[in-house]
Amino acid sequence: MRSIFIYLLLLVPFVSFSQINTADSLQNTTEDRYSVTLNSSYRQQSRYSSYNNNVNIVYDYKKWKINANLAYNYEESFWENDRDTYYADRLFVGRKKSYLDSNLLNSFVDVQYQISDRTKINVYTINDRNRDVLSSTDDIRMYNYSNVYTGNYAGNRRSDSDYNRNAVNALLRHDFETPNKYFTAEADWVQKAGSYYQYTYGQDYDATGAAVPNRNYDVFNNGTFDFDVYTANVLFSTPTKWFDFTIGGKWAFIDVDAHTTLAQKFDADYILDLAFSPLFDYNENRQSVFTDFKKTVGKWELQAGLKFENTIIKSSVLDVAKQNYDSKFNNLFPSANVKYSFSEQNNLALGYEKSINRPPFRFLSPALGVYNAYETYQGSPLVKPSFVDILNLVYTFKSKYNVGFAYTKIKDNTGGLATFDTDYVIRHKIRNYFDISTYQLTANASFTVLDFMESSAQLQGFYKTNESLIPEINDNWIWGWYGMLNNQFNLNKSKTISANLNFWYKSKTNDAEFLYEERYALDLGMKILLPKQNLTINLSATDALRSLNEYAVSTVDNVHQKFRNYWDPRSFKIAISYKFGNKKLEYSERTSQNINDYYR
């Protein structure tokens, strides 16, 4: 029923045509009321292709305005992951190839109604339907401490998953007669539900290629998940004699239910492993109040804010026994900004902000994910959120140039730490196990080199430290830099035909226990505007030098690893956009205040 309603809304602009009698009145009326944009793109990689088609509709009539979008995306992806693992007595040389087919159908409908001159209501709904099919092959070659080949593991994995996401959001805003005095109330609900099943097969072989007895691997696991997020927030903003003042509050309730089963085949039957077949239930209840003060004094602009948040978490895991994981904590999140304008285009700004990064729901579920017989992944309900402090100082000159300093501190950062045992299985455990500190100097510039060439450049230098919170890994630090140059060439006076040449480079960097080698890429593109035909054509080529291999090394618990990751980024893409109707009407999607929880 909901899908039928969406399609009817999409047809509203065209239905209005039947009410117009003459060609002249048709042109004058419909020009003011609607616009339609058709977008289509096709991308070809070296192995696979993908395409996206969507239609955007805007309908504006008296007190009503409707934004609607319907999109379908199909994508084929390929990537390679190579890993060499150096144990004290063995070397494992692993090669993995993965293939993904992804189908996504998305619809968005946003209805705005002007109740009065100062009051309006805005309601939107989002519906996603997604289906993924992932398949991968593994080849792990094994050597003894003398570097003599002793055998290999060959395996494959297939995973099918489906999920639906539905969201409804309502926003009421009232503007008072006093300028900049307003009140908003917003309610939001998002649900994501889905299921998956996966088969993983493998076999160990000796150096002669013969199958090793009792070393076959056959595992089936499946699961369902359902999470709902409910939020409500209010905000009141008003200017006062001394400053502009804002106060508000927010409530969020999250309910997650996930059921996973894992069974391993012995002889002819699959045997359920209760220890890795948990029922996971998670409830998160958050209440927050916040206030914000702004003041302009001559050339000074001042801002200060503070948010208090209370979080109550109740979760449980039922496998071989039931375990409860409940917690409660309070946090304060201050912010402050100071800006001094030397002139209209030159200013100096200093800012500080504290925020929180909550772990994705998949990090919290203790379900066991199986990659192959020698590698697994497991979340934990004990994972905590991480906290971020950011300090910025930026000087802007002539609105085209700026230089800045930034300091970022991430405490209790989360990742999948590799653990090793005598059975040579790599078990990735989700943990809070390191703090990150980054000091960064940045310079940005926009300039015109020639009459037909516009350029922008960015240069960053950084010093980054990773402080370990566990004994398995050591602290590490690194100096590095990043540079980017974007060039646009206008090939005619009206600037309707342009080309771009973009290059970026990043030196060695670190992340937790990983040290990454340098990377760089060159991208090319062309844009053709046909105003009379309301047509835009974009052509682009990414990774023209085929340089985006990612190389990294790590050492955990005295086990050294080398990595190569490649996602086949070199591609050619053509995108076409055609718009008709009222050119002044632009399609837009309003973003919920709860957007961060949409993608947890």
MIBA-245924 format. One record per residue (C-alpha): residue number from 1; residue in one letter; x, y, z. Coordinates in steps of 0.5 Angstrom, whole numbers, plus 2048, in hexadecimal, padded with zeros to 3 digits. Layout:
REM residues N
   seq   type   east   north    up
   NUM      A      X       Y     Z
...
REM end
This chain:
REM residues 600
   seq   type   east   north    up
     1      M    800     800   800
     2      R    806     805   802
     3      S    809     804   7FB
     4      I    802     805   7F7
     5      F    802     80C   7FB
     6      I    809     80E   7F9
     7      Y    808     80C   7F2
     8      L    801     810   7F2
     9      L    805     816   7F5
    10      L    80A     816   7F0
    11      L    805     816   7EA
    12      V    802     81D   7EE
    13      P    805     821   7E9
    14      F    803     81E   7E3
    15      V    7FC     81D   7E5
    16      S    7FB     825   7E5
    17      F    7FC     825   7DE
    18      S    7F5     822   7DD
    19      Q    7F2     828   7E0
    20      I    7F5     82D   7DB
    21      N    7F1     82F   7D5
    22      T    7F6     833   7D0
    23      A    7FD     832   7CE
    24      D    7FF     839   7D1
    25      S    7FB     838   7D8
    26      L    7FF     831   7D8
    27      Q    806     835   7D7
    28      N    805     83B   7DC
    29      T    802     836   7E2
    30      T    806     830   7E2
    31      E    80C     835   7E1
    32      D    80B     838   7E8
    33      R    809     831   7EB
    34      Y    80D     82B   7EA
    35      S    814     829   7E8
    36      V    817     822   7E6
    37      T    81E     820   7E5
    38      L    820     819   7E2
    39      N    827     817   7E4
    40      S    82A     811   7E1
    41      S    831     80E   7E2
    42      Y    836     808   7E0
    43      R    83C     806   7E3
    44      Q    841     801   7E0
    45      Q    847     7FE   7E4
    46      S    84C     7F9   7E1
    47      R    848     7F3   7E3
    48      Y    841     7F6   7E4
    49      S    83C     7FB   7E3
    50      S    836     7FF   7E7
    51      Y    831     804   7E6
    52      N    82C     808   7E9
    53      N    825     80B   7E7
    54      N    821     810   7EB
    55      V    81C     815   7EA
    56      N    81B     81C   7EE
    57      I    814     81F   7EE
    58      V    813     826   7F1
    59      Y    80C     829   7F2
    60      D    80A     82F   7F5
    61      Y    803     832   7F5
    62      K    800     837   7FA
    63      K    802     835   801
    64      W    804     82E   7FE
    65      K    80B     82C   7FC
    66      I    80D     824   7FB
    67      N    814     821   7FA
    68      A    814     81A   7F7
    69      N    819     816   7F5
    70      L    819     80F   7F2
    71      A    820     80B   7F1
    72      Y    823     804   7EF
    73      N    82A     803   7EF
    74      Y    82D     7FC   7ED
    75      E    835     7FB   7EF
    76      E    83A     7F6   7ED
    77      S    840     7F6   7F1
    78      F    847     7F2   7F2
    79      W    84C     7F3   7F7
    80      E    853     7EF   7F9
    81      N    856     7EE   800
    82      D    85D     7EB   800
    83      R    860     7EA   807
    84      D    866     7E7   80A
    85      T    866     7E4   811
    86      Y    86D     7E3   814
    87      Y    86C     7DE   81A
    88      A    872     7DC   81E
    89      D    872     7D5   81B
    90      R    86E     7D6   814
    91      L    86C     7DB   80F
    92      F    865     7DC   80C
    93      V    865     7DF   805
    94      G    85D     7E1   804
    95      R    85A     7E3   7FD
    96      K    853     7E5   7FD
    97      K    84E     7E7   7F8
    98      S    847     7EA   7F9
    99      Y    841     7EB   7F4
   100      L    83B     7EF   7F6
   101      D    834     7F0   7F3
   102      S    830     7F6   7F6
   103      N    829     7F8   7F4
   104      L    826     7FE   7F8
   105      L    81F     801   7F7
   106      N    81E     808   7FA
   107      S    818     80C   7FB
   108      F    818     813   7FE
   109      V    811     817   7FF
   110      D    812     81E   803
   111      V    80B     822   804
   112      Q    80B     829   806
   113      Y    805     82D   808
   114      Q    805     834   80A
   115      I    800     835   810
   116      S    800     83C   810
   117      D    805     842   80F
   118      R    809     840   814
   119      T    808     838   815
   120      K    809     832   811
   121      I    80A     82B   812
   122      N    80E     826   80E
   123      V    80D     81F   80D
   124      Y    812     81A   80A
   125      T    812     812   809
   126      I    818     80E   806
   127      N    818     807   804
   128      D    81E     803   802
   129      R    81E     7FC   7FF
   130      N    825     7F8   7FF
   131      R    827     7F2   7FC
   132      D    82F     7F0   7FC
   133      V    832     7E9   7FA
   134      L    839     7E9   7FC
   135      S    83E     7E3   7FA
   136      S    845     7E2   7FC
   137      T    84B     7DD   7FA
   138      D    851     7DC   7FF
   139      D    858     7D9   7FE
   140      I    85C     7D8   804
   141      R    863     7D5   802
   142      M    867     7D3   809
   143      Y    86E     7D2   80A
   144      N    872     7D0   810
   145      Y    878     7D4   813
   146      S    87D     7D2   80E
   147      N    878     7D5   809
   148      V    877     7CE   806
   149      Y    870     7CD   803
   150      T    86B     7C8   807
   151      G    865     7C9   804
   152      N    85F     7CE   803
   153      Y    858     7CF   805
   154      A    853     7D1   7FF
   155      G    84C     7D3   801
   156      N    846     7D7   7FE
   157      R    840     7DB   802
   158      R    839     7DE   7FF
   159      S    835     7E2   803
   160      D    82E     7E5   801
   161      S    82B     7EB   805
   162      D    824     7EF   804
   163      Y    822     7F5   808
   164      N    81D     7FA   808
   165      R    81D     801   80B
   166      N    817     805   80D
   167      A    817     80C   810
   168      V    812     811   812
   169      N    814     818   814
   170      A    80F     81E   816
   171      L    812     825   817
   172      L    80E     82B   81A
   173      R    811     832   81A
   174      H    80E     839   81C
   175      D    811     840   81B
   176      F    80F     845   81F
   177      E    80E     84C   81D
   178      T    815     84E   820
   179      P    81B     84C   81B
   180      N    81F     846   81D
   181      K    81A     844   822
   182      Y    817     83D   821
   183      F    814     836   823
   184      T    815     82F   820
   185      A    813     829   822
   186      E    815     822   81F
   187      A    813     81B   81F
   188      D    817     815   81C
   189      W    816     80E   81B
   190      V    81B     809   817
   191      Q    81B     802   816
   192      K    820     7FD   813
   193      A    81E     7F6   813
   194      G    821     7F0   80F
   195      S    824     7E9   80E
   196      Y    82A     7E6   80B
   197      Y    82D     7DF   80A
   198      Q    834     7DC   809
   199      Y    837     7D6   807
   200      T    83F     7D5   808
   201      Y    843     7CF   805
   202      G    84A     7CD   805
   203      Q    84F     7C8   805
   204      D    856     7C7   807
   205      Y    85B     7C4   803
   206      D    862     7C1   804
   207      A    868     7C3   800
   208      T    867     7BE   7FA
   209      G    860     7C1   7F9
   210      A    85C     7BB   7FD
   211      A    856     7BD   802
   212      V    858     7BC   809
   213      P    854     7B8   80D
   214      N    84F     7BB   812
   215      R    851     7C2   80F
   216      N    84B     7C4   80B
   217      Y    847     7CA   80D
   218      D    83F     7CB   80C
   219      V    83C     7D0   810
   220      F    835     7D3   80F
   221      N    832     7D9   813
   222      N    82C     7DD   812
   223      G    829     7E3   816
   224      T    823     7E8   817
   225      F    824     7EF   819
   226      D    81F     7F5   81B
   227      F    820     7FB   81E
   228      D    81C     801   81F
   229      V    81E     808   821
   230      Y    819     80D   824
   231      T    81B     814   825
   232      A    817     81B   827
   233      N    81B     822   828
   234      V    818     829   829
   235      L    81C     82F   828
   236      F    81B     837   82A
   237      S    81F     83C   828
   238      T    81E     844   829
   239      P    823     84A   829
   240      T    823     84E   830
   241      K    826     854   832
   242      W    82D     851   833
   243      F    82E     84B   82E
   244      D    82A     846   82A
   245      F    828     841   82E
   246      T    826     839   82C
   247      I    823     834   831
   248      G    821     82D   82F
   249      G    820     826   831
   250      K    820     81F   82D
   251      W    81E     818   82F
   252      A    820     812   82B
   253      F    81E     80A   82C
   254      I    821     805   828
   255      D    81F     7FE   828
   256      V    823     7F8   825
   257      D    822     7F1   824
   258      A    826     7EC   821
   259      H    826     7E4   820
   260      T    82C     7E1   81D
   261      T    82D     7D9   81C
   262      L    834     7D6   81B
   263      A    834     7CE   819
   264      Q    83A     7CA   817
   265      K    83A     7C4   813
   266      F    83C     7BE   816
   267      D    83C     7B7   811
   268      A    835     7B8   80E
   269      D    831     7BD   813
   270      Y    832     7C4   815
   271      I    833     7C5   81D
   272      L    830     7CB   820
   273      D    836     7CF   824
   274      L    832     7D2   829
   275      A    838     7D6   82C
   276      F    838     7DA   825
   277      S    830     7DA   824
   278      P    82E     7E0   829
   279      L    828     7E4   829
   280      F    82A     7EB   82A
   281      D    825     7F0   82D
   282      Y    827     7F8   82E
   283      N    824     7FE   831
   284      E    827     805   831
   285      N    823     80A   834
   286      R    826     811   833
   287      Q    824     818   836
   288      S    827     81F   835
   289      V    826     826   836
   290      F    82B     82B   833
   291      T    82B     833   832
   292      D    82F     838   82E
   293      F    831     83F   82E
   294      K    833     843   829
   295      K    836     84B   829
   296      T    838     850   824
   297      V    83C     855   827
   298      G    83F     85A   821
   299      K    844     855   81D
   300      W    844     850   822
   301      E    83F     84A   822
   302      L    83E     845   828
   303      Q    83B     83F   829
   304      A    83A     83A   82F
   305      G    836     834   830
   306      L    835     82E   835
   307      K    832     827   834
   308      F    830     823   83A
   309      E    82E     81B   838
   310      N    82C     816   83C
   311      T    82D     80F   839
   312      I    82A     808   83C
   313      I    82B     802   838
   314      K    828     7FB   83A
   315      S    82A     7F5   835
   316      S    82A     7EE   836
   317      V    82E     7E8   832
   318      L    82A     7E1   833
   319      D    82F     7DB   830
   320      V    831     7D5   835
   321      A    82E     7DA   83A
   322      K    82B     7E1   83B
   323      Q    830     7E7   83D
   324      N    82E     7EE   83E
   325      Y    832     7F4   83C
   326      D    82F     7FA   83F
   327      S    832     801   840
   328      K    831     808   841
   329      F    835     80E   840
   330      N    834     816   83F
   331      N    838     81A   83B
   332      L    83A     822   83A
   333      F    83B     824   833
   334      P    83E     82C   833
   335      S    83F     830   82D
   336      A    842     837   82C
   337      N    844     83B   826
   338      V    847     842   825
   339      K    848     846   81E
   340      Y    84B     84C   81D
   341      S    84A     850   816
   342      F    850     854   814
   343      S    84B     856   80E
   344      E    846     853   80A
   345      Q    84A     84E   807
   346      N    850     84D   80C
   347      N    84E     84A   813
   348      L    851     845   818
   349      A    84D     840   81C
   350      L    84E     83B   822
   351      G    84A     836   824
   352      Y    849     830   828
   353      E    844     82A   828
   354      K    843     823   82C
   355      S    83F     81E   829
   356      I    83D     816   82A
   357      N    83E     811   825
   358      R    839     80B   826
   359      P    83B     804   824
   360      P    837     801   81E
   361      F    832     7FC   820
   362      R    836     7F6   81D
   363      F    83C     7F8   821
   364      L    837     7F6   827
   365      S    835     7F0   825
   366      P    839     7EA   828
   367      A    837     7E5   821
   368      L    83D     7E2   81E
   369      G    83E     7E4   817
   370      V    842     7DF   813
   371      Y    847     7E1   80D
   372      N    84A     7DA   80C
   373      A    84D     7D5   811
   374      Y    853     7D9   813
   375      E    84F     7E0   814
   376      T    849     7E2   818
   377      Y    846     7E8   81B
   378      Q    842     7E9   821
   379      G    83F     7F0   824
   380      S    83E     7F1   82C
   381      P    838     7F4   830
   382      L    83E     7F7   834
   383      V    840     7FC   82F
   384      K    840     803   831
   385      P    83F     809   82D
   386      S    845     80E   82C
   387      F    846     815   82D
   388      V    848     81A   828
   389      D    84C     821   82A
   390      I    84D     826   824
   391      L    851     82D   825
   392      N    851     831   81E
   393      L    855     837   81D
   394      V    854     83A   816
   395      Y    856     841   813
   396      T    852     843   80C
   397      F    855     848   807
   398      K    851     84B   801
   399      S    84C     845   802
   400      K    850     841   7FD
   401      Y    856     83F   802
   402      N    856     83C   809
   403      V    85B     839   80D
   404      G    85A     835   814
   405      F    85C     831   819
   406      A    858     82B   81C
   407      Y    858     826   822
   408      T    854     820   823
   409      K    854     81B   828
   410      I    850     815   828
   411      K    84F     811   82E
   412      D    84D     809   82F
   413      N    84D     808   827
   414      T    84A     802   825
   415      G    84D     7FD   820
   416      G    84D     7F5   81E
   417      L    854     7F3   822
   418      A    857     7ED   81F
   419      T    858     7E8   824
   420      F    85C     7E1   823
   421      D    85D     7DA   826
   422      T    860     7D4   825
   423      D    85B     7D1   820
   424      Y    85D     7D7   81B
   425      V    856     7DA   81B
   426      I    856     7E2   81A
   427      R    850     7E4   81F
   428      H    84E     7EB   81E
   429      K    84B     7EE   825
   430      I    848     7F4   825
   431      R    84B     7F8   82B
   432      N    84C     7FF   82D
   433      Y    854     7FF   82D
   434      F    857     805   82B
   435      D    857     80D   82B
   436      I    859     811   825
   437      S    85C     818   825
   438      T    85D     81C   81F
   439      Y    860     823   81E
   440      Q    85F     826   817
   441      L    861     82C   813
   442      T    85D     82E   80D
   443      A    85D     833   807
   444      N    858     834   802
   445      A    858     838   7FC
   446      S    853     83A   7F6
   447      F    856     83E   7F0
   448      T    856     83F   7E9
   449      V    85C     83D   7E5
   450      L    85A     83F   7DE
   451      D    853     842   7DC
   452      F    851     83B   7DA
   453      M    854     837   7E0
   454      E    851     837   7E7
   455      S    855     833   7ED
   456      S    854     832   7F4
   457      A    85A     82F   7F8
   458      Q    85A     82C   7FF
   459      L    861     82A   803
   460      Q    861     827   80A
   461      G    866     825   80E
   462      F    865     820   814
   463      Y    868     81D   81A
   464      K    863     817   81D
   465      T    864     812   823
   466      N    861     80C   825
   467      E    861     80A   82C
   468      S    85F     803   82E
   469      L    85B     801   833
   470      I    85D     7FA   833
   471      P    863     7F6   834
   472      E    863     7F2   82D
   473      I    865     7F8   829
   474      N    86A     7FE   82A
   475      D    869     806   829
   476      N    86A     808   823
   477      W    86B     80F   81F
   478      I    86D     812   819
   479      W    86E     819   815
   480      G    86A     81A   80E
   481      W    867     81E   809
   482      Y    861     81E   804
   483      G    861     822   7FE
   484      M    85B     824   7F9
   485      L    85B     828   7F2
   486      N    854     828   7EF
   487      N    854     82C   7E8
   488      Q    84E     82E   7E4
   489      F    84F     830   7DC
   490      N    84A     834   7D9
   491      L    84A     832   7D2
   492      N    845     838   7CF
   493      K    843     83F   7D1
   494      S    83C     83D   7D4
   495      K    840     838   7D8
   496      T    83B     832   7D6
   497      I    840     82E   7D4
   498      S    846     82C   7DA
   499      A    84B     827   7DB
   500      N    84E     825   7E2
   501      L    854     822   7E4
   502      N    855     820   7EB
   503      F    85B     81D   7EF
   504      W    85C     81C   7F6
   505      Y    862     819   7FA
   506      K    862     816   801
   507      S    869     814   805
   508      K    869     80E   80A
   509      T    864     80E   80F
   510      N    862     80A   815
   511      D    85C     808   818
   512      A    85C     804   81F
   513      E    861     7FE   81E
   514      F    861     7FF   816
   515      L    866     803   812
   516      Y    864     805   80B
   517      E    869     806   805
   518      E    868     80C   801
   519      R    862     80D   7FC
   520      Y    860     811   7F6
   521      A    85B     812   7F0
   522      L    85A     816   7EA
   523      D    853     817   7E8
   524      L    850     81A   7E1
   525      G    849     81D   7DF
   526      M    845     821   7DB
   527      K    83F     825   7DB
   528      I    83A     827   7D6
   529      L    834     82C   7D7
   530      L    82F     82C   7D2
   531      P    82A     832   7D5
   532      K    825     832   7CF
   533      Q    824     82B   7D0
   534      N    824     82B   7D8
   535      L    82A     825   7D7
   536      T    830     824   7DB
   537      I    835     81F   7D9
   538      N    83B     81D   7DE
   539      L    841     818   7DB
   540      S    846     816   7E1
   541      A    84C     811   7E1
   542      T    84E     80F   7E8
   543      D    855     80C   7EA
   544      A    858     80D   7E3
   545      L    85F     80B   7E6
   546      R    85C     805   7E9
   547      S    860     807   7EF
   548      L    85B     805   7F5
   549      N    85D     7FF   7F7
   550      E    85D     800   7FF
   551      Y    864     7FD   803
   552      A    864     7FC   80A
   553      V    868     7F8   810
   554      S    866     7F7   817
   555      T    869     7F3   81D
   556      V    864     7F1   822
   557      D    867     7EC   828
   558      N    86D     7EB   824
   559      V    86A     7E9   81E
   560      H    86C     7ED   818
   561      Q    867     7ED   812
   562      K    867     7F1   80B
   563      F    861     7F3   807
   564      R    85F     7F5   800
   565      N    858     7F7   7FF
   566      Y    856     7F9   7F8
   567      W    84E     7FB   7F6
   568      D    84F     7FC   7EF
   569      P    84E     803   7EF
   570      R    850     805   7E8
   571      S    849     806   7E4
   572      F    846     80A   7DF
   573      K    83F     80E   7E0
   574      I    83A     811   7DC
   575      A    834     815   7E0
   576      I    82F     819   7DC
   577      S    82A     81D   7E0
   578      Y    824     820   7DC
   579      K    81F     825   7DF
   580      F    818     828   7DD
   581      G    813     82D   7E0
   582      N    815     832   7E4
   583      K    81C     833   7E5
   584      K    81C     837   7EB
   585      L    819     832   7EF
   586      E    81F     82D   7F2
   587      Y    81E     826   7F5
   588      S    820     826   7FC
   589      E    820     820   801
   590      R    81F     823   809
   591      T    824     81F   80D
   592      S    821     81D   814
   593      Q    825     81F   81B
   594      N    825     818   81C
   595      I    829     816   816
   596      N    82F     813   819
   597      D    82B     80D   81C
   598      Y    828     80C   815
   599      Y    82F     809   813
   600      R    831     805   81A
REM end
